[in-house]
Amino acid sequence: MTISTDQSLAETGLGAQPSFGLRESVTAKVTKRLFWFLFLLYACAFLDRINIGFAALTMNHDIGLTATQFGLASSIFTVGYIAFQLPSNLILEKAGARIWLALIMIAWGIAGSATMFTRGPGDLYVYRFILGIAEAGFMPGLLLYITYWIPEDHRARAIASFSIAMPAVTAFGSVISSLILQMNGFGGLKGWQWLFLLEGLPSIMVGIAIPFYLSDRPAKARWLSPGERSLLEERLAAESNRAGRPAGHGSKLSRILREMTRPTVIGLAIVIACQVATLAVISSWAPLIVKSFHESFSVLDVGFLVAIPPACAVISMIYWGRRSDKSGERRKYVIGSMLIAAIGWMMTGMLDEPVVRMIGLVLATSGGFTAWIICWTLPPVCLSKEARAAGIAVIAMIAMLGNLISPTVFGILKDMTNTYLSGLVFVAILLVIGAIIMGRLKINAVQCG
């Protein structure tokens, strides 16, 4: 028998006219249930992405990698990631988050651990490409998934709550990775081989747990009461009907294509690509950049120092994400964060004092991560419900061009100039370009024009 919203609310004591406090309590319950687990998922994903930066401290010498080849390995990951992102996100919408996220996590855990068998540049390219394919649908899948559960005015905080896994894992993983590298020679394996092996296993184990913990939609969540499910679904449905422009006439495919090619949507994708270029440099090159601060730094020194900037980024993401949600303002927080990151990169590259360069790296990391999480609140409100899955995937595909271009260009510039300055100037310029584009977009927190 079908139960009306008013009936289900009344039967659970929620009342037919839910108050603001009641709506907030349901959102809080959802957040408490889901987001520690989404944090764990994202932590596993990012750990498999950043460990190559620490492996490079010894692996590059062992297998004869140049800076250009190392940068190319990071870019090849992105080729696989971009190529399979849209189909992966569409499969997630059809198959459900529980099953699809579980499968791709197990797949990338296996690929990440298998990277220990690398014997030369060609092997590394293959393993990174496979890892990119496996991870392709993860981030856009999570972003789509939270639109099924979290109201728009909570999404910056929601995205921040699991996205802080990126800087948190960078901080924690930096220390752990430097310690694992000390296992060099144990069991006949190099330290970097132990690194890939051990840091790929958590993804496999967590992937196995996903179907037992996540629910695909509020309607299937047994941990919510019938009234809570109805209240949440009606609120999210109302927001979906308000979001984006009307899709217009024509077939569903033509309507979706028109939405995805609007200047605002393309502009957002380019802005995020400029941010991703910075995040790619942080995840791939931060250990080598810090090592260049002083020739006496050991691997352990680098591990502890690299942990400082992302630890600071966690604080900035939570604080600025909360302020952005409360004010309803997105643009100025994105622009401000990107310009702070650009200033940080210039300090890191142009100044000589190691302490000042470290402060610059803190600013670059905090600004880059904060701009990224706030900017990702905008695509869901710029797209209609029917275009959201494909639209978020396409925006993510375009945005990942930053990850495709910046590591390789960074490596080429390093080989050409024998310094990191030119590469850091390059990513700083991209951030300024992104901030300018963001300032010109006709966009606000409620609806994208």
Number of C-alpha atoms within 10 A of each C-alpha: 3 6 11 11 20 16 17 21 22 15 14 12 10 19 16 15 12 14 11 8 9 15 16 13 13 19 18 13 13 19 20 11 14 17 18 14 17 21 20 16 23 22 24 26 24 20 26 24 24 24 24 26 22 27 23 20 19 16 20 18 10 13 14 13 17 16 22 18 20 25 25 24 26 29 27 25 26 26 21 20 28 25 14 19 28 24 13 24 28 16 16 24 16 9 13 16 24 19 17 22 27 21 17 22 28 22 20 28 28 19 24 31 23 16 24 22 14 16 13 14 17 11 15 23 21 18 22 26 21 22 28 27 23 27 28 29 27 24 18 24 25 19 20 23 18 20 21 16 21 22 21 23 16 20 25 28 25 24 25 28 20 22 26 25 25 27 28 24 23 29 23 19 25 28 21 18 28 25 16 21 21 16 17 17 12 10 8 9 13 20 22 28 23 23 28 25 19 16 22 29 18 20 28 22 15 18 24 15 13 21 17 10 10 18 17 18 17 20 15 11 15 10 13 16 18 20 25 27 22 21 23 21 20 13 15 18 14 11 18 21 13 17 21 22 15 12 19 12 8 9 10 13 11 13 17 22 15 13 24 21 13 13 13 21 23 16 19 24 25 24 28 27 28 28 34 28 26 30 24 24 25 25 22 23 25 26 27 17 23 21 20 15 18 12 8 9 14 11 20 17 15 24 26 17 19 27 22 21 24 28 21 17 25 23 15 22 29 21 14 21 26 19 16 23 20 13 10 16 15 23 22 14 18 28 23 15 27 34 24 22 30 29 20 26 29 22 23 29 20 15 13 11 12 14 12 14 22 21 17 25 28 25 27 30 31 26 28 29 27 30 31 25 27 26 21 23 25 23 24 25 24 29 27 23 20 14 21 23 25 23 27 26 26 22 23 27 23 19 23 26 21 26 27 26 20 28 31 23 19 27 23 21 20 20 14 12 11 12 15 20 20 20 23 25 20 19 28 26 18 23 30 21 17 24 25 15 16 23 14 11 16 13 19 15 18 18 17 20 14
